[in-house]
């Protein structure tokens, strides 16, 4: 419905990841559809549950901690732009580990020190262009799972073919037909986000450990 081509599995996995409060990234080369794919998910999520990290000062996230704590999902677009920001990277590691991020920051009026916290239990989603010099360190790597967009020649052909076909369709008519289904999906995802935290027990875990 949103013009997604060949990334349906990625779209489903990112949706499940957000619903379950997991931390993950969408990685690939620039122009390969990372942001487009993520935007489809963000359009389905309740706006009040999302906090998009601005590329600002190294303490921006903590200064905005009240707003961040009201959100369930933190979105970091273009992670490589935060590479030199040690404060943000440490916060992302803490949240990825399931820990509350705590920092002491100077008050905006410089009259003292504030102890600020970003509560654990949030989903963190980032995009990363792989051709950039920035490489994640091992701590960040193991705390987030990665999704990758398809950069194959075959995928490029599919996108071009889809774009050409859509030119011949009545976009406005399609949009009206699909909007009801999209609204139902938005409502369903919102309900899922508000479910109590569910645990999963692997019945074979003890056997696997013993062997």
Protein Blocks (a to p, Z undefined) as FASTA:
>chain_A
ZZpahilmmmmmmmmmmmnopacdddddehilpmmmmmmmmmmpcfklpccdddddfklm
mmmmmmmmmpmbdcdehkllmmmmmklmmmmmmmmnopacddddddfklpaccdddddeh
iacdddddfkbmbdcdfklmmmpccddddfbfklmmmmmmmmmmmmmpcfklmmmmmmmm
mmmmmmmmmmmmmpccdddddfklmmmmmZZ
